[in-house]
């Protein structure tokens, strides 16, 4: 590769990077390149069908490449400005920004059906039991349709002059007459850098920030399990809210627990990150299971004597990986409550058949801290008052599910760091937690770059 110069170099081709490129292509004459160490979405085939075909996928294939981690998700679009981050920190009219992002997804083939209407009764019922239900307009694209949407978006960006450099990793960033991005086979020079590296590049970005003197702070993480139940248990709620958000405070520890990433008629999947494994959920438009799954997560924030939530979360993930023999741990809720490990014989007695078979039946309480296990049991018992049947003995729990939210970069309203002309956006900078919010910060950062250029 030859050395090349650009006005803007975007590192990361996830939602933040793609929508930033779109904004720049639409409203500037900048020469823009988008760099990502992963593959094009059409080449990330191992993971596209891994809920039924593949036992494990490479970490970079799961999280890297065109579309980012969201590219291999089931494509939930939460169309609300305070979900997955708070956009009001950075823009005065975030609802207009959400509408713009939604229209772009629709333009490239996202389904027109909108969930999240007529939710007052559900809000009332949850409130009566001390639970907060968050009403959100939502779209569901589906794991099977999402790659086509992303490919269509990339094609438009290329037609507008955006260059893509995929399967190329930025090794180092140097500040020298602008910025130098060091690759294995060349150098990219740029006046502005926009880092949209997502979860997969968060550690690398934190190291670059330390080297360059960019200010950051630690952010909370979420630790918990993936819950799997018969789809009929939640079907009445799913018909109104595809991905219902319930916020709960537990009685013993007063900890914050929430539902996240509900996958109706979906599949639980394993994600291999090399040094540890985790679980996640998917659902498609066309391939259906008899179960619904969702993450049930406890918020963890550390203060003294350490604040490094990432190191703490990884230590738990590694412990669970060791106990599970490099496989997720599967346990019936009834066995967890009774203080005994699950076996395949006990699991087969359940009326819930696991959609992920590449697991180790075991005891989640040997992997997750007692406080988190207590929060999960108490939280599910409380949620059962709104969704009867969700805390039955046959309910299946997969562990671990951990959401790392990266170092939180200290930025101004334009998402510029204290290092001039160095901007950040998306999950990798600790600013967002989701497709739509990540896309929004990409647009905000692109507008910030255009303001700065003037």
N, C-alpha and C positions, 0 to 999 in steps of 0.2 A: 504493500500500500504506500502511495506517495503522501508526503506531507500536504495538508490542505488547510485553508483558512476560511472561517465563517463568521458571520455576525453573532449568531447564537448557536451554541452547542447544547442540546438537550440530552442528558444522560438518563436513559430509561424510556421504554416504549409502552408503559402501562397507561392507565386512564389519564393521569396527570400529564405525562409527556405527550400523548396523542392530542389531547384537547389544547394544550399550550401551543403545539405546532399548528393546530387548526386556527387558533386566534391570530398567531403571527402571520400565517399564510393569507388570512382574510384581510388583515388590517395594516400590514407593513410590507416593505420591499426587502426585508432582511433575507440574507442567505442563511438557511437553517438546516442543521443536520440532527437527526435523532439516532442515538447510538444505544445498542442493547447487546448484552453478551449472550442472550438467548436466541432461539430460532423464530422464524416466521410462524404465525399461528397455524398455518396449514401443515407445518412440519412438526408440530408438537403433538403428534398422533398417539404416542404411547399413553398419554394421560387423558386423551379425549374420551376413551372408552374404558378407563381403568376401573370404573366401578363394577364392571362385569368381566373384563378380560385380564387385566394386569394386576399382579400382586404388589408391585412396587415400582416407583418411578424416580428418576434422578431428581435431586433437589432443584437444580436449575431448570429442568423441564417443567416442574410444577409452578415455579415462581417467576421465572425469567422469560424473556421473549416478547414478541408482539402481543399486546393486550395485558402484559404483566400477570400477577397472580390472579387478578380478576378475569383474565382471558380464559382460564380453565375453571372458573367458578360456575355456578348455575345462573349467573346474571341477574341478581336482584338489584333493582334500581329503587332506592329509597329517596323519594322526591320531596325531601323536607330539609330545610337549611340547618337544623340543629341536630341532625342524626349523622353519626360518623364524624363528629367534629362540630364546631360552631362557626359557621361562615360569617356570622355577624361581627366577629372579631376583625374581619378584613374588608367587608363590603357593606354599604348602606342598604342596598336592595337585593339581598341574597335570593329572594323568591324569583326574581326575574332571571337570575343566573341559572337557577334550577330549571326553569322553563326552557331556557335556551339549550341546556344540556339534553333535556328530555326530547326536544324537537330534533336534535342531531341523531340521537339513537333511533327515533322513529323513522327518520329519513333513510337510515341505513338498514331498516328491516326489523327493528324491535316490534313485538306484538302490540297492538293497539289497546288491548284490554287493560283497564286500570283497576287495581284493587284499592281498598281503603275507604270505602264509602259506607254510610249508615252504621257508624261504630259507637254511637252514644250509649246504647244499651250495654255493650261490652265494657265501655269505660265505667259505666255506673256499677256493674256487677263487680269488676275488679276493685273499684274504690271501696265498695262495701266490705271487702275482705282485706283492706290495708295494702292493696297492690296497685301500682300505677301502670295503666295501659297507655301506650303511646300510639295515637292514631296517625298513620302515615300513608299518603298516596304512594302506591307501589306498582311497578311493572315487573313481570318475570319473563326473562328472555329464554332461559333454558340452556343447559350445558351443550345441547346438540345444535342449537341455532346461533349461539353467541360467536363462534369462530367465523361464521359467514358475515355477521354484522361487523366484526372487527376488520375482516378482509376488505369489505366494502369501504369502510372508513379510511383504511390505509390507501386504497386505490385513489380516493378523492384527494387525499393529502399529496400524493405523488403527482397527481394532475395539476395541483396548485403550486408545485415546485419544491415541496419538502423532500429532502434526501434522507434515506434510511441506510444505516450501517449496522446490520445485524450479525450476530455471532462474532462480535468484536468486543473485547473487554477493556474498559479504561482501567489501567493499572494505577496510575497516579495523576493527580492534578497539581500543576505548578503555576504559581503566579509570576508571570514574566512577560511584560509588554502585553497585557491582557492575560489570557490563560492558555496554558499548554496542557492538553490531555494526552498522556503517554499511553500508547497501545503497544502490543507486542511487535507490530510491524510498521509503526509510523507514529506521527504526531498530528493531532488536530489542534489548530489554534483558533481561538474565539475571543471576541470582545466581551461577550456575556456567557456565563454558564448557568444553566438551570438544571439542578439535580433532582430528578424524579425517580429515584432508584428503587422505591418500594421496599417491602420487607426483606427481600433477598439481598439487597445492597446496603441495608441499614448499618451493619457493623463496619463495612468498608467506608461508608460515608462519614461515620463518626470518627474514624481514624484520620480521614482527610481533613475533617473539621479541626481536630486537635492540632494537626501539623500546620494548618493555615491560620490558626488563631480564631476560628469561628466559634461563637458562643453557643453552648447547648446546655440542657439539663435533662435529668432522668424523668421518664414518664411512667405512669402506672401500667400494669399488665393485668390480663384476665386469665385465671386458671380454673379449669373445671373438667367437665365430661361432655360427651355427645350422648344425648338421650334418644332412645328409639322405642316407639310405641306403635300399635296398630293405627293405620291412618283414620279409621272411623272415629277414634277418640277425639281427634281435633278437627274433623271435616266441617263442622258447623262454623267454627271460627275461621278456618282456612278459606271458606267460601267468601268471607268478607275481607279478611286481612291475610294475604299470602304469607307474609313473614311477620307474625304478631310479636310485638315488643312488650314484654312485661318486666317491670322493675320492682324488686322486692328487697326489703331489709329483714334480715333473719333475727329471730328472738334472742338467741343466746349471745351472739357476738355483735349484733347490730351491723352486720356486714352487708354490702351492696351486692346483690346477685341479679343476673338478668338472663333472659332468653335471647338467643342470637342465631341468625342464619337457619331459620326453619326451612326444611326441605320436604314438602308434601309429596307422598308417594315416591320418596327418594331413596338414596343409597348412602350408607356410611362408607367412607373411603380412608385408606391409610396414606399418610404422606411421610416419606423418608427424607430427613434432613441431614443424613450422614451421621452426625454424632448423637442424634436422637430421632425418635419417631413421634408422630402426632396423628390425630384423626380430624376429619372434616366431613362435610356433607354435600351432596349434589342432588339435583332433580332436573329432569329433562322435560321437554314438551311431549315426547312420544314414547319413551320407555318408562314404564311405571312399576313400582314395587307395591306391596300391600302395607307398607309401613311409612310413617312420618318420623323424621329425626330433627333434632335441634340442639344447638350448643346451650349448656347451662353453666354460666361462668361467674366466678367470684372475683371482684375487683381487688387487686393488691397494690398498695402504695407504701413504700418504705421511707422512713425518715432517718432516725439515728440508730446505730452508729454508721450504717451504710444506706445509700439511696439507690444502689444498682439493682433495679428490679429485673433487668435482663439476665444478669448472672444468677439471681435467685430462681427465676423461672426455668432457666436452662438446667440448673441442678436438679429441679423436680422432674423435668422431662427426661433427663438422663437416668434418674432413679427408676422411673416408670419403664423406660426402655430396657433397663437391666432386668427388672422383675418380669417383664413380659417376654424376655428372650428376643428382643428386636421386633416384637409385634405389639400391637395395642392390647391392653388388658380389657377383657369383657366380663361383666358381672351383672347378675340379676339384682335389682334393687332390693328384693326380699332377702337375698343372701347378704348384701351389704348391711342392711338393718340388723340382721341376726348375728353379724360378726363372723361369718364363715365365707370361705372362698367358693366361687362358683366352679362347677365342673361341666363338661359337655353333657353329662347325664342330667344334671339339674337344669341346664339351659334348655335341653330338649323337652322338659316338662312344661316349659312356658308356652303360652299361646302366641308369643312373638318370636318369629324366626329371624335370626340376625341376617342382615343383608351383606355384612362384611364377615367372611369366614376365616380370613387370614389373621386370626387373633389368638390370644392365650387366655383361656378362662382362668380367673384368678381373683385376687382380693385387692380392690382399689385402695383400701385403707392402708395397705403396705407401701403404696407409692405416693399418695397425696397426703399432705399434713392433716392432722385430726381436725383442725379448725375448718379447713376447706371441705372435708367430708361432712362435718356437722352442718355447714352452711348448705350443702347440696341436698342433704336429706330434709332439713327444715324448710328449705326453699321449695322443694317439690311438694311437700305436705301442704304448704300454704297455697301453692299454685293449683293444687287439686280442688280447692274450693271454687275456683273459676273454671277449671277443666277437669271434671270428674273422671277418674280412671288413670290419671297421669302418674300417680304414685303407687300403682299396684305392684305386687311382688314380682310379676312377670316383666315389668318394665326393664329394658336393657340399658346398661351404662357402659360406654367405651371411654377409656382414659389412656393418655392424657389429651385434652384439647387446651392449648395455650395460645393466647393471642398476644404477641409482642408488638408494642407500639413505638419502638425505636426511641432514640434520643429525641427530645423535643428541641428543635432549633429555635433560637431566639431571633425573631424576624420583625420587620416593620409591617405596616398594612399592605405594602406591595410585595411582601414575602422576600424582601432582600435582607440578607444577613448583614452583620457588622463588617464583613469584607465587601467592599464596593464591587458591584456588578456580579456578585455571586448570589443567585436566587435558589430557593428550594420549594418543593411542592410535594403533596401526596403523603402516603403512609410512611415512606422511608425517612421523612423528616419529622415524624411524630405529630404531624398536623392533622391527619385525617385517619379514618378507619372505614373505607368503603369506596365503591366505584364512583358514585355520583359526587361525594364530597372531595375525593381525590381529583376528579375531572375539574371540579370548580376551582380548586387551588391552582391547577395548571393554567386555567384561563386568567385567574387573578395575577399570577406571576408573569404571564406573557404581557398583560397590560402594564404591569410594573416595569418590565424591561422597555416597553415602548415609551413610557413616560420618561424613564431615565435617559433613553437615547436622545430625547428632545432637549 
